[in-house]
């Protein structure tokens, strides 16, 4: 399931990453919620309405999307990989939003789903987003973290001890005394 990205130009990696974002966001944040609202309507489930609902949801969506998009760009430009496990980064990524939270894309994805639910006023879309977070937490996160630990060893274990999965740090995590260009799993901190 996990495969390291092949060598390619930064521009090509960015094109692949942005294409993945458009395709995945379209499916998960547009198509599925739309289908859910059709089911919701057929069951007569009432949509929620609050003042300024749509503008508030749009602002929240943009704000919560930022760490995920920035994380994707950091992974693509600096670590030469995409967010997908089939094309993952070659090195451990601890810069940008990763210095604050272990998986900014997962945090963003859950927040985006909840913002879409607010925009639509849909309780079932909110439930869909929360179930998505549970599935990611219980199934995909352990698989991904096992793979990352296998590849980066002690450096990842130290990072995981200092940076939480869901709750951002107030200050950026830094590994002291190691140049950013460290590339060896034999170094005390593994690949960066």
N, C-alpha and C positions, 0 to 999 in steps of 0.2 A: 504494500500500500504506500510505502514511503520510498521516494526515489530522489536522489540529488539532481539538481538542475544541471543540464549540460552547459558547457562553456558557450557563451554568446555575448554579443555586445550589450551594453547597458540599455541602449535604446530598444533593442529587441525584447529584452526582459521587461522593460517598462510597458511596451505595447502588449505583451502577453498578460501582464498583471492588470492593466487597465481593461483589457478585453474580459478577463475573468471577473473583474468587479462588475462590469456592465451586465454580463450574462447572469451571474449569481444574484446580483441585486434585483435584476428584472424578474427572475423566477421567484426568489424568496420574499421579496418586498413588494412586488406588484401582482404577479400572476396568482400565487397562492392566497394572499389576502383577498384578492378579488373573488376567487372561487369560494373562499370561506364566507364572505359576505353574501354570496348567492345562497349558500346553505343556511346561513343565519336568517336571511329573509324568508326562505321557505318554511322555517320553523317558527316564524313570527317573533324572533328575538329582537327586542327593542334596542335601537342604537342609542348610545349615550350622547348627550349634547351639553356642552359647557360654553360659556362666553369665550370668544376668541380662540376657539378650539383649533381651527385649521391653521391660523398663523402661528399659534403657540406650538403646534405639532411640527410645522415646517422649521421653525427656529430650533426646536429640540433635535429634529432629524439632522439638520446641518451641523449643529454643535457636537452631537454624539458620533457623527460620521467622521469627523476630523481625525481622532486618534487612529481609527482603522485605516483610513486612506493614507495618513502619514506613515503608519507602520508598514503598509504595503510598499510605499515608495522607499522607505529606509531599507527594507528587506531587498528590494529590487536593485537599488543603486549601490548600496554599500556591500551587501552580502551576496549579490548575484544569484538570487532565486526569487520564486514567486510564492504567494501565500498558500498555494495548493500543495498537499503532501506529495503529489506525484512530480513536483518540480520545486522541491524545497531548497532553502538557502544552504549554501555550502559551509557557512560559518555561523556560530552562535551570535544572535543579534541581541545586543544589550544597549542600543542607542535609541535616540528619539523616544517615542512613547514606550518602548520596551524597557527603558530605564525606570519607568514608573509602575507598570503593570505587565505581567507575563504575557498576556495575550490580548493586546488592544483591539484586535480584529473581532474576537469573540465578544468582548465587552461592547464594542460598537454595534455588532450585529444584534445583540439582544436589545440594546437601547433603540436601534433603528426599528426593530419589530414593534416595540412598545409605542414609538412615535407614530408609526403607521396606524396602529390600533387607535391611538388618540385621534389622528386625522380622520379616520373612518368612523370613529365612535363605536368601534366594534369590540364587544367583550370576548368574542371567540378569537379574534385576531390577537388580542392581548394574551389569551390562553395559549394560542399557537406559539407566540414568542416565548412565553415562559416554559412551555414544554420543550421548545428548541434549546433553551438554556440548560434544562435538565438533561436532555439527550447529549448535548455537547459535554457537560460536566461529568456525566457518568460513563459515557462510551468513548467519545472522540478525544477528550483531554487526556485520559490515561494512556491511550494508544500513542498519541503525539508526544507526550512527555516521556514515555518509555523509550521511544525512538530518539528523542533529543538527548536523553541521558546516555543512551548507548553510544551515540556519536560524540558527545562532548564531555562526558564523565564528570569529573570533579568541578569543572567550571560551571556546568549547568546545575549541579547539586548546590553549589554555593549561591548561585543566582536565585534558584528556587527557594532557598531558605530566607533570602533577603527581599524578594519581590513577590508579592501576593498575586494570585491569579485574577481575582475579581475586584479587589480594593486597591486603588492606586496609592502609591507612596506620596508623601508630601514633598520629598526631595528626591532628585534623580539618584539612582543606584550607580555607583562607580566601583570598579575594581582598582584598588590603590596599588601603586608600585608596578604596574604592568603596562607596557606601551600598547596602544590601541591596535597596533598591527600584529600582535601575537598570533601565530598561526599554527602552533604545534600542540597536539594533544599531550605531548610529553612535558609541556610547560606546566607549572603549578596551576595555571588557570585554563588550560586547554585552548581551543580555537576561540577566537573572539569574532 
